[in-house]
Amino acid sequence: MSRQLWDTAERYFQQAMVAGETTTGETITGKYIHERLQWCRANLSLEERYHDDSVARQIQSITPEQARTLLSRTITLIQENYYQTFDFKGLLAKSLLQLQAATENPQVFRQYPVSDQSLTQLRHQIKILRGRLLNLPENDIASLEPMLNSLRNISVDGGLTESWPTLELAYALTDNLDTYSYMLSPSRYCALRDRLSGSYVGTGLDLILAGEYPLVFDVVDDSPVWKAGVEPGDLILAVDGIECKNKTDGEISKLLTGETRTSTNIMLQRDQKVFSVSISRTMIASPSVRYIRMLNEQTGFMRVANFDHDTALEMRRGIEKLRRLGAKSLLIDLRSNGGGVMTSAIDAVRLFIDSGTIVTVQTADETIKYTAGGDNFTCYRLPLVLLVDEKTASAAEIFVAALQDHRRAVVIGKKTLGKAVVQTIFNLKPARSALCITTAKYFPPNKYDFHQKGLTPDITLEKDPLPLLDDTRQQNMKSYLSPENTAIKVAVNILH
């Protein structure tokens, strides 16, 4: 379960939180339930993180002094940049609970030569520290040092490095800020930089976790898997002999990625046929703007998969190509666009409006308004329709909301995700990782706060979801981007 899905589950659970009776007659209070929810969420964060073995390598290689510097910088960055006020002691209490969960999580210590006795001692000491939080001066970072020293000594004696408690606490502090804040492991930070740059070493697959096995959602043109004949809708059964059933996205990514020119064997299923392809990983140029084509004599189409640094430029090139082919109107598909770079979405809006507010960004210290116009932007007047769904989020919602509020586009599909907060990435040298912190909240031109609510389309198509969980999902995936798709047909009729 992703952190976003858990956040939703937690919200519903808290709404239903009432006192009840256990089989022994003991009252289950709201406080008890809340603590158990925190415990479950802590273990979810740990499971997700430790599926990535770069975390263990980082802990083993970083020096104690570097770990202390990283923790101090993490706390300072949170205090100086987090977008709203927060209770430091409350954050520390949640983080120590996650540290305690780490001493009981088998996924964590599968990667360390640690004894059960040392785990018991660590667990006991963390409980003591949690009990001392009431006497901790508010926001007193220096008070953490004597608290952590005892943990460091036990960690060394038990087979862990001295850096483990310090680095683990830095991860935990960020995890517990909110759903979207977290510390990136070295491998995740590298992957993020590659994705936002538009290129990465890999196979060229875009996957969705649907059911027991990952599903191919898209295939990058001219990539190794594209040349091998892999198609949207194919199921990934195994990679190099390792079964992919019920694996997380992190585990699947780890299996597929590797060094340039290394080979991998992927077993797939298409309809009832099982087959394998052997490919060589290479540098993938992954454009964010794809499927640029004419749907009919006058309607152009493009899918924007995400907003990276070059998206606005790619959109401009795509529009110019479609205009040369005779396009008099444009359909932009933003379904399953999870966002990306905020400024890229703002620049994309400027391709379609030449005046007015695009988005207002509110940090803890200031309010910044971004507007349309500028000498470097050609404003296209083509009639415009946007396709959205429940996976359209973040920067994509900035793009959609601005054009909808300015009545520049008709929005079709399902209500969007509702993520109206902005994250900033801070590099953490020399740990080769980074901090992703929520630093701002944003509002569309009409100032409607759609965070955790979503944007409502002008035309809602509840009966046209991305079909991922039924027996016909492979065939449906192939037609998802075809002119016969229901949402695309409705959009074309509007643009005529």
TORPAKE-965685 format. One record per residue (C-alpha): x, y, z negated; residue in one letter. Coordinates in Angstrom, 3 decimals, padded with zeros to 6 digits. Each point is the difference from the previous one (the first is absolute). Example, Ala and Ser with C-alpha at 12.3 -4.5 7.8 and 13.67 -1.06 7.14 Angstrom:
BEGIN
<r <012.300; -004.500; -007.800>; a>
<r <001.370; 003.440; 000.660>; s>
//
This chain:
BEGIN
<r <000.000; 000.000; 000.000>; m>
<r <001.407; 003.416; 000.953>; s>
<r <000.317; 002.801; -002.554>; r>
<r <-002.777; 001.903; 001.835>; q>
<r <-002.374; -002.969; -000.216>; l>
<r <000.883; -000.489; -003.653>; w>
<r <-000.696; 003.690; -000.660>; d>
<r <-003.485; -000.440; 001.443>; t>
<r <-000.582; -003.179; -002.014>; a>
<r <001.179; 001.731; -003.172>; e>
<r <-002.334; 002.939; 000.604>; r>
<r <-003.037; -002.271; 000.401>; y>
<r <001.025; -002.029; -003.041>; f>
<r <000.316; 003.095; -002.156>; q>
<r <-003.467; 001.129; 001.076>; q>
<r <-001.356; -003.326; -001.252>; a>
<r <001.981; 000.086; -003.251>; m>
<r <-002.379; -000.704; -002.877>; v>
<r <000.401; -001.726; -003.345>; a>
<r <-000.679; -003.759; 000.046>; g>
<r <000.500; -003.127; -002.013>; e>
<r <002.654; -002.698; 000.405>; t>
<r <-000.785; -003.656; -000.677>; t>
<r <001.397; 000.525; -003.513>; t>
<r <-002.225; 002.975; -000.628>; g>
<r <002.783; 002.608; 000.199>; e>
<r <-000.875; 003.295; 001.632>; t>
<r <001.767; 000.771; 003.276>; i>
<r <000.442; 003.747; -000.112>; t>
<r <000.554; 002.307; 002.928>; g>
<r <003.525; 000.654; -001.304>; k>
<r <000.847; -003.701; 000.071>; y>
<r <-001.313; -000.411; 003.538>; i>
<r <001.932; 003.081; 001.103>; h>
<r <003.228; -001.433; -001.431>; e>
<r <-000.547; -003.312; 001.799>; r>
<r <-000.602; 001.887; 003.260>; l>
<r <003.307; 001.809; -000.518>; q>
<r <001.710; -003.323; -000.625>; w>
<r <-001.409; -001.508; 003.205>; c>
<r <000.962; 003.071; 002.013>; r>
<r <003.528; -000.055; -001.442>; a>
<r <000.416; -003.602; 001.119>; n>
<r <-001.316; 000.868; 003.465>; l>
<r <002.665; 002.708; 000.349>; s>
<r <002.706; -002.388; -001.170>; l>
<r <-001.104; -002.758; 002.386>; e>
<r <000.018; 002.396; 002.947>; e>
<r <003.400; 001.421; -000.892>; r>
<r <001.836; -003.236; -000.729>; y>
<r <-001.085; -001.653; 003.219>; h>
<r <002.693; 002.352; 001.338>; d>
<r <003.410; -001.418; -000.966>; d>
<r <001.700; 003.354; 000.612>; s>
<r <-001.258; 001.030; -003.475>; v>
<r <002.013; -002.748; -001.696>; a>
<r <003.058; 000.883; 002.092>; r>
<r <-000.423; 003.648; -000.951>; q>
<r <-000.187; -000.804; -003.720>; i>
<r <003.078; -002.222; 000.212>; q>
<r <002.090; 002.567; 001.894>; s>
<r <-000.904; 003.283; -001.689>; i>
<r <002.188; 001.113; -002.912>; t>
<r <-001.519; 000.852; -003.409>; p>
<r <000.937; 003.653; 000.453>; e>
<r <-001.589; 000.109; 003.471>; q>
<r <-003.146; -001.599; -001.434>; a>
<r <-000.178; 002.635; -002.764>; r>
<r <000.419; 002.762; 002.589>; t>
<r <-002.735; -001.525; 002.146>; l>
<r <-002.433; -000.205; -002.942>; l>
<r <000.735; 003.577; -001.048>; s>
<r <-000.466; 001.245; 003.579>; r>
<r <-003.225; -001.979; 000.328>; t>
<r <-001.466; 001.615; -003.111>; i>
<r <001.143; 003.467; 001.097>; t>
<r <-001.453; -000.413; 003.504>; l>
<r <-003.324; -001.138; -001.439>; i>
<r <-000.167; 002.893; -002.461>; q>
<r <000.959; 002.596; 002.601>; e>
<r <-001.958; -001.258; 003.004>; n>
<r <-003.059; -002.005; -001.058>; y>
<r <-003.096; 001.777; 001.236>; y>
<r <-001.887; 000.126; -003.288>; q>
<r <000.689; 000.037; -003.724>; t>
<r <000.384; -003.365; -001.690>; f>
<r <000.548; -001.502; -003.445>; d>
<r <003.675; -001.029; -000.171>; f>
<r <-000.501; -002.203; -003.050>; k>
<r <-002.954; -001.682; 001.653>; g>
<r <002.070; -000.614; 003.128>; l>
<r <002.841; -001.423; -002.086>; l>
<r <-002.432; -002.288; -001.863>; a>
<r <-001.273; -001.473; 003.283>; k>
<r <003.554; -000.361; 001.266>; s>
<r <001.191; -001.872; -003.092>; l>
<r <-003.015; -002.292; 000.370>; l>
<r <001.173; -000.732; 003.546>; q>
<r <003.519; -000.618; -001.342>; l>
<r <-001.484; -002.481; -002.454>; q>
<r <-001.946; -001.664; 002.842>; a>
<r <003.287; -000.393; 001.863>; a>
<r <001.359; -002.135; -002.843>; t>
<r <-002.902; -002.418; 000.486>; e>
<r <-000.264; -000.029; 003.795>; n>
<r <001.638; -003.078; 001.587>; p>
<r <000.378; 001.763; 003.361>; q>
<r <002.324; 002.551; -001.630>; v>
<r <002.376; -002.388; -001.738>; f>
<r <000.109; -002.512; 002.801>; r>
<r <002.821; 002.185; 001.347>; q>
<r <002.018; 000.272; -003.238>; y>
<r <001.923; -002.542; -002.131>; p>
<r <-001.755; 000.925; -003.231>; v>
<r <-000.860; -002.108; -003.063>; s>
<r <-003.410; -000.352; -001.638>; d>
<r <001.515; 001.178; -003.290>; q>
<r <001.191; 003.295; 001.476>; s>
<r <-003.412; 000.530; 001.624>; l>
<r <-001.646; -000.480; -003.381>; t>
<r <002.386; 002.521; -001.572>; q>
<r <-000.603; 002.514; 002.792>; l>
<r <-003.740; -000.409; -000.334>; r>
<r <000.159; 000.523; -003.767>; h>
<r <002.178; 003.113; 000.312>; q>
<r <-002.288; 001.540; 002.638>; i>
<r <-002.995; -000.512; -002.303>; k>
<r <001.904; 001.831; -002.747>; i>
<r <000.767; 002.891; 002.348>; l>
<r <-003.635; 000.224; 001.074>; r>
<r <-000.953; 000.334; -003.651>; g>
<r <002.466; 002.880; -000.498>; r>
<r <-001.468; 002.138; 002.788>; l>
<r <-002.251; 001.892; -002.409>; l>
<r <003.107; 001.622; -001.526>; n>
<r <001.589; 000.891; 003.333>; l>
<r <000.168; 003.796; 000.537>; p>
<r <-002.008; 001.022; 003.048>; e>
<r <002.049; -000.075; 003.230>; n>
<r <003.229; -000.646; -001.933>; d>
<r <002.097; -001.900; 002.548>; i>
<r <002.982; -000.230; -002.357>; a>
<r <-002.084; -002.064; -002.428>; s>
<r <-000.134; -002.794; 002.553>; l>
<r <003.719; -000.752; -000.207>; e>
<r <000.169; -001.593; -003.476>; p>
<r <-003.201; -001.886; 000.838>; m>
<r <001.562; -001.445; 003.148>; l>
<r <003.388; -000.874; -001.521>; n>
<r <-001.445; -002.892; -001.964>; s>
<r <-001.588; -001.388; 003.156>; l>
<r <003.242; 000.321; 001.946>; r>
<r <001.942; -001.982; -002.613>; n>
<r <-002.541; -002.829; 000.005>; i>
<r <-000.043; -000.004; 003.815>; s>
<r <003.768; -000.451; 000.198>; v>
<r <000.023; -002.757; -002.608>; d>
<r <-002.807; -001.827; 001.778>; g>
<r <001.567; -000.088; 003.456>; g>
<r <-001.519; 003.156; 001.455>; l>
<r <002.028; 003.048; 000.864>; t>
<r <000.152; 003.004; -002.271>; e>
<r <-001.774; 001.963; 002.732>; s>
<r <-003.150; -002.163; 000.101>; w>
<r <-002.138; 001.741; -002.691>; p>
<r <000.958; 003.476; 001.243>; t>
<r <-000.723; -000.666; 003.646>; l>
<r <-003.144; -002.004; -000.736>; e>
<r <-001.334; 002.875; -002.113>; l>
<r <000.634; 002.431; 002.870>; a>
<r <-002.063; -002.226; 002.305>; y>
<r <-002.732; -000.309; -002.630>; a>
<r <-000.267; 003.738; -000.683>; l>
<r <-000.648; 000.675; 003.669>; t>
<r <-002.397; -002.945; 000.420>; d>
<r <-002.208; 001.310; -002.795>; n>
<r <-000.410; 003.574; 001.230>; l>
<r <-002.775; -000.845; 002.469>; d>
<r <-000.922; -002.408; 002.792>; t>
<r <002.213; 001.650; 002.612>; y>
<r <003.160; 000.737; -001.998>; s>
<r <002.756; -002.591; -000.177>; y>
<r <003.736; -000.516; 000.272>; m>
<r <001.153; -001.479; 003.297>; l>
<r <002.437; -002.870; -000.199>; s>
<r <003.078; 000.266; 002.253>; p>
<r <-001.579; -002.198; 002.686>; s>
<r <-003.375; 001.789; -000.095>; r>
<r <001.708; 003.390; 000.210>; y>
<r <001.967; -001.134; 003.051>; c>
<r <-003.172; -001.361; 001.635>; a>
<r <-001.899; 003.232; -000.685>; l>
<r <002.730; 002.156; 001.545>; r>
<r <000.013; -002.236; 003.072>; d>
<r <-003.789; 000.115; 000.348>; r>
<r <-000.185; 003.779; -000.263>; l>
<r <002.856; 000.377; 002.489>; s>
<r <-001.961; -002.080; 002.531>; g>
<r <002.536; -002.814; 000.297>; s>
<r <001.067; -003.040; -002.018>; y>
<r <001.707; -003.372; 000.338>; v>
<r <-002.570; -002.752; 000.299>; g>
<r <-002.368; -001.914; 002.228>; t>
<r <-002.634; 002.537; 001.083>; g>
<r <-002.978; -001.419; -001.923>; l>
<r <-002.644; 002.046; -001.818>; d>
<r <-001.793; -002.306; -002.428>; l>
<r <-003.086; 000.049; -002.184>; i>
<r <-000.496; -002.354; -002.928>; l>
<r <-003.359; -001.584; 000.783>; a>
<r <-001.067; -003.211; -001.598>; g>
<r <002.652; -002.601; -000.740>; e>
<r <002.419; 000.873; 002.817>; y>
<r <001.282; 003.360; 001.318>; p>
<r <-001.677; 001.163; 003.206>; l>
<r <001.728; 001.773; 002.879>; v>
<r <-001.711; 003.385; 000.269>; f>
<r <002.247; 001.539; 002.649>; d>
<r <003.100; -000.814; 002.029>; v>
<r <002.515; 002.706; 000.936>; v>
<r <000.551; 000.234; 003.766>; d>
<r <003.318; -001.433; 001.252>; d>
<r <000.774; -001.472; -003.415>; s>
<r <001.303; -003.581; -000.398>; p>
<r <-003.435; -001.351; -001.001>; v>
<r <-001.666; 001.887; 002.880>; w>
<r <002.407; -001.643; 002.445>; k>
<r <-000.688; -003.380; -001.660>; a>
<r <-003.735; 000.369; 000.668>; g>
<r <-001.259; 000.594; -003.556>; v>
<r <-003.422; 001.671; 000.050>; e>
<r <-002.255; 001.885; -002.438>; p>
<r <-002.155; -002.541; -001.780>; g>
<r <002.698; -002.676; -000.314>; d>
<r <000.454; -001.466; -003.475>; l>
<r <003.513; -000.285; -001.484>; i>
<r <000.195; -003.491; -001.505>; l>
<r <003.713; -000.167; -000.852>; a>
<r <003.320; 001.805; 000.475>; v>
<r <003.167; -002.110; 000.236>; d>
<r <-001.877; -002.947; -001.460>; g>
<r <-001.309; 001.947; -003.018>; i>
<r <-003.796; -000.085; -000.193>; e>
<r <-001.669; 003.427; -000.104>; c>
<r <-003.213; -001.113; -001.695>; k>
<r <-001.080; 002.438; -002.744>; n>
<r <003.306; 001.890; 000.050>; k>
<r <000.144; 003.729; -000.763>; t>
<r <000.845; 002.641; 002.598>; d>
<r <003.399; 000.417; -001.670>; g>
<r <000.748; -003.703; 000.318>; e>
<r <-001.056; -000.055; 003.657>; i>
<r <002.087; 003.092; 000.747>; s>
<r <003.033; -001.592; -001.629>; k>
<r <-000.378; -003.110; 002.211>; l>
<r <-000.298; 002.010; 003.210>; l>
<r <002.712; 002.614; -000.548>; t>
<r <003.739; -000.559; 000.329>; g>
<r <003.140; 001.188; 001.690>; e>
<r <000.136; 000.961; 003.680>; t>
<r <000.371; -002.981; 002.369>; r>
<r <-000.867; -002.575; -002.657>; t>
<r <-002.615; -002.549; 001.079>; s>
<r <-003.254; -001.120; -001.571>; t>
<r <-002.607; -002.602; 000.862>; n>
<r <-003.660; 000.954; -000.441>; i>
<r <-002.820; -002.569; 000.010>; m>
<r <-003.342; 001.439; 001.113>; l>
<r <-003.559; -001.091; 000.594>; q>
<r <-002.185; 001.333; 002.818>; r>
<r <-003.532; -001.371; -000.044>; d>
<r <000.658; -003.695; -000.670>; q>
<r <003.449; -000.088; 001.576>; k>
<r <003.151; 000.007; -002.177>; v>
<r <003.257; 001.096; 001.623>; f>
<r <003.409; 001.436; -000.898>; s>
<r <002.127; 002.794; 001.382>; v>
<r <003.708; 000.521; -000.624>; s>
<r <001.085; 003.625; 000.146>; i>
<r <003.043; 002.142; -000.688>; s>
<r <-000.477; 002.993; -002.293>; r>
<r <000.913; 003.304; 001.550>; t>
<r <-000.409; 003.746; -000.467>; m>
<r <-003.696; 000.728; 000.541>; i>
<r <-001.039; 003.390; 001.321>; a>
<r <-003.457; 000.121; -001.535>; s>
<r <-002.030; 002.951; 001.307>; p>
<r <-002.837; 001.136; -002.221>; s>
<r <-002.136; 000.857; 003.050>; v>
<r <-000.958; -003.115; 001.984>; r>
<r <-002.437; -001.378; 002.618>; y>
<r <000.004; 003.212; 002.019>; i>
<r <-002.436; -000.766; 002.832>; r>
<r <-003.115; 001.077; 001.854>; m>
<r <-003.252; -001.622; -001.119>; l>
<r <-001.816; 001.246; 003.084>; n>
<r <000.482; 002.695; 002.627>; e>
<r <-000.141; 002.855; -002.488>; q>
<r <000.570; -001.341; -003.554>; t>
<r <003.515; -000.440; -001.334>; g>
<r <000.861; -002.184; -002.994>; f>
<r <002.866; -000.249; -002.478>; m>
<r <000.486; -001.777; -003.316>; r>
<r <001.962; 001.810; -002.726>; v>
<r <001.339; -002.763; -002.261>; a>
<r <001.589; 002.331; -002.580>; n>
<r <001.445; 003.497; -000.330>; f>
<r <003.788; -000.021; 000.172>; d>
<r <002.337; 002.879; 000.792>; h>
<r <-000.575; -000.202; 003.785>; d>
<r <-003.761; -000.641; 000.113>; t>
<r <-001.086; 003.470; 001.132>; a>
<r <002.583; -000.078; 002.816>; l>
<r <-001.129; -003.508; 001.022>; e>
<r <-003.628; 001.156; 000.015>; m>
<r <000.861; 002.968; 002.213>; r>
<r <001.805; -002.246; 002.465>; r>
<r <-002.930; -002.415; -000.031>; g>
<r <-002.539; 002.747; 000.644>; i>
<r <002.049; 001.371; 002.890>; e>
<r <000.200; -003.490; 001.522>; k>
<r <-003.765; -000.476; -000.334>; l>
<r <-000.699; 003.408; 001.533>; r>
<r <002.113; -000.917; 003.011>; r>
<r <-002.148; -003.123; 000.312>; l>
<r <-003.144; 002.141; 000.035>; g>
<r <-001.090; 000.016; -003.653>; a>
<r <-002.704; 002.557; -000.767>; k>
<r <-000.635; -001.260; -003.545>; s>
<r <001.959; -001.857; -002.664>; l>
<r <-000.650; -002.809; -002.484>; l>
<r <002.542; -000.381; -002.842>; i>
<r <-000.130; -003.227; -002.005>; d>
<r <001.075; 000.462; -003.643>; l>
<r <-001.385; -003.276; -001.357>; r>
<r <002.448; -001.664; -002.395>; s>
<r <002.226; 003.101; 000.074>; n>
<r <001.329; 000.092; -003.563>; g>
<r <001.558; 003.462; 000.322>; g>
<r <003.643; 001.028; -000.104>; g>
<r <001.627; 003.426; 000.126>; v>
<r <-002.340; 002.844; -000.977>; m>
<r <001.718; 002.639; 002.151>; t>
<r <-000.249; -002.317; 003.003>; s>
<r <-003.786; -000.170; -000.418>; a>
<r <-000.129; 003.792; -000.310>; i>
<r <001.989; 000.403; 003.234>; d>
<r <-002.360; -002.464; 001.704>; a>
<r <-003.013; 002.124; -001.035>; v>
<r <001.677; 003.036; 001.586>; r>
<r <-000.236; -001.753; 003.371>; l>
<r <-003.775; 000.423; -000.121>; f>
<r <-000.766; 003.222; -001.905>; i>
<r <001.825; 003.332; 000.270>; d>
<r <-001.323; 001.832; -003.088>; s>
<r <-001.380; -000.634; -003.457>; g>
<r <000.954; -002.046; -003.050>; t>
<r <001.199; -003.563; 000.473>; i>
<r <000.564; -001.071; -003.595>; v>
<r <000.611; 001.537; -003.416>; t>
<r <002.611; -001.699; -002.163>; v>
<r <-000.071; 000.534; -003.763>; q>
<r <003.006; -000.885; -002.170>; t>
<r <000.383; 000.540; -003.737>; a>
<r <001.543; 003.433; 000.649>; d>
<r <-001.386; 001.374; 003.254>; e>
<r <-002.585; -000.205; 002.766>; t>
<r <001.156; -000.145; 003.629>; i>
<r <-002.319; 000.506; 002.943>; k>
<r <000.972; -001.431; 003.407>; y>
<r <-001.590; 001.643; 003.019>; t>
<r <-000.218; -000.631; 003.737>; a>
<r <001.808; 001.907; 002.700>; g>
<r <003.635; 000.597; 000.816>; g>
<r <002.090; 000.558; 003.099>; d>
<r <001.043; -003.646; 000.338>; n>
<r <-003.480; -001.494; 000.262>; f>
<r <-002.111; -000.480; 003.099>; t>
<r <-003.671; -000.137; -000.975>; c>
<r <-001.962; -002.573; 001.996>; y>
<r <-003.703; 000.674; 000.593>; r>
<r <-001.021; -003.532; 000.981>; l>
<r <-003.222; -001.283; -001.616>; p>
<r <001.157; -002.239; -002.820>; l>
<r <-001.260; -003.022; -001.945>; v>
<r <001.815; -001.630; -002.936>; l>
<r <-000.483; -003.617; -001.090>; l>
<r <000.487; -000.707; -003.739>; v>
<r <-000.565; -002.813; -002.474>; d>
<r <000.520; -000.858; -003.666>; e>
<r <003.754; -000.348; 000.608>; k>
<r <000.389; 003.513; 001.422>; t>
<r <001.861; 001.822; -002.760>; a>
<r <002.233; 002.806; -001.235>; s>
<r <001.649; 001.976; 002.827>; a>
<r <-002.521; -001.487; 002.434>; a>
<r <-002.787; 001.429; -002.174>; e>
<r <001.636; 003.443; 000.140>; i>
<r <-000.158; -000.224; 003.809>; f>
<r <-003.600; -001.225; 000.026>; v>
<r <-001.341; 002.424; -002.617>; a>
<r <001.503; 003.077; 001.669>; a>
<r <-001.417; -000.811; 003.434>; l>
<r <-003.362; -001.025; -001.447>; q>
<r <-000.327; 003.152; -002.125>; d>
<r <000.887; 002.234; 002.957>; h>
<r <-002.599; -001.893; 002.071>; r>
<r <002.763; -000.805; 002.443>; r>
<r <-000.621; -003.761; 000.051>; a>
<r <-002.816; -002.487; -000.523>; v>
<r <001.008; -002.620; -002.573>; v>
<r <-001.326; -003.553; 000.453>; i>
<r <000.381; -003.140; -002.092>; g>
<r <000.026; -000.837; -003.708>; k>
<r <000.698; 002.184; -003.045>; k>
<r <003.757; 000.491; -000.418>; t>
<r <002.099; -001.170; -002.959>; l>
<r <000.080; 003.281; -001.934>; g>
<r <003.614; 000.750; -000.846>; k>
<r <000.377; 003.749; -000.442>; a>
<r <003.289; 000.111; -001.886>; v>
<r <003.509; 000.559; 001.341>; v>
<r <003.137; -001.942; -000.891>; q>
<r <003.567; 001.293; 000.233>; t>
<r <003.042; -002.280; 000.345>; i>
<r <003.035; 000.812; -002.149>; f>
<r <003.276; -001.794; 000.732>; n>
<r <001.638; -001.601; -003.047>; l>
<r <003.729; -000.212; 000.609>; k>
<r <002.024; -002.138; -000.513>; p>
<r <-002.741; -002.594; -000.659>; a>
<r <-000.926; -000.168; 003.721>; r>
<r <-003.648; 000.327; -001.024>; s>
<r <-002.494; 002.838; -000.129>; a>
<r <-002.848; 001.400; -002.029>; l>
<r <-003.437; 000.445; 001.547>; c>
<r <-001.973; 002.446; -002.158>; i>
<r <-003.417; 001.560; 000.486>; t>
<r <000.903; 003.687; 000.231>; t>
<r <-003.157; 001.639; 001.342>; a>
<r <-003.691; -000.289; 000.720>; k>
<r <-001.462; 001.253; 003.247>; y>
<r <-003.325; 001.361; 001.167>; f>
<r <-001.438; 000.261; 003.521>; p>
<r <-001.220; 003.318; 001.453>; p>
<r <-003.452; -000.376; -001.596>; n>
<r <001.729; -000.577; -003.407>; k>
<r <-001.895; -003.261; -000.602>; y>
<r <001.890; -002.270; -002.414>; d>
<r <-000.257; -003.400; 001.712>; f>
<r <002.626; -001.758; -002.136>; h>
<r <-001.254; -003.525; -000.843>; q>
<r <-003.192; 000.847; 001.912>; k>
<r <001.055; 000.042; 003.632>; g>
<r <-001.053; 002.040; 003.014>; l>
<r <-003.424; -000.725; 001.458>; t>
<r <-000.072; -000.368; 003.815>; p>
<r <-002.435; 002.007; 002.095>; d>
<r <-001.248; -003.323; 001.367>; i>
<r <000.270; -002.988; -002.344>; t>
<r <000.491; -003.471; 001.461>; l>
<r <-000.246; -002.329; -002.978>; e>
<r <-000.510; -002.998; 002.281>; k>
<r <003.320; 000.386; 001.778>; d>
<r <002.642; -000.916; -002.605>; p>
<r <003.374; -001.476; 000.838>; l>
<r <-000.920; -003.710; -000.192>; p>
<r <002.664; -001.716; -002.058>; l>
<r <-001.633; -002.642; -002.094>; l>
<r <-002.319; -002.014; 002.276>; d>
<r <000.700; -002.871; 002.368>; d>
<r <-000.077; 002.207; 003.087>; t>
<r <002.544; 002.566; -001.215>; r>
<r <002.639; -000.935; 002.593>; q>
<r <-002.296; 000.610; 002.959>; q>
<r <-001.405; 003.128; -001.633>; n>
<r <003.494; 001.354; -000.562>; m>
<r <000.766; -000.307; 003.710>; k>
<r <-003.088; 002.058; 000.840>; s>
<r <000.534; 002.531; -002.785>; y>
<r <001.796; 002.447; 002.292>; l>
<r <-001.839; -000.952; 003.194>; s>
<r <-002.582; 002.236; 001.757>; p>
<r <-002.663; -002.511; -001.116>; e>
<r <000.577; 000.689; -003.696>; n>
<r <-003.175; 001.466; -001.519>; t>
<r <001.664; 003.084; -001.478>; a>
<r <001.847; 000.763; 003.236>; i>
<r <-003.195; -000.407; 002.062>; k>
<r <-001.875; 002.417; -002.288>; v>
<r <002.855; 002.518; 000.241>; a>
<r <000.114; -000.205; 003.813>; v>
<r <-003.747; 000.610; 000.215>; n>
<r <000.377; 003.145; -002.137>; i>
<r <002.843; 001.314; 002.145>; l>
<r <-001.939; -000.439; 003.275>; h>
//
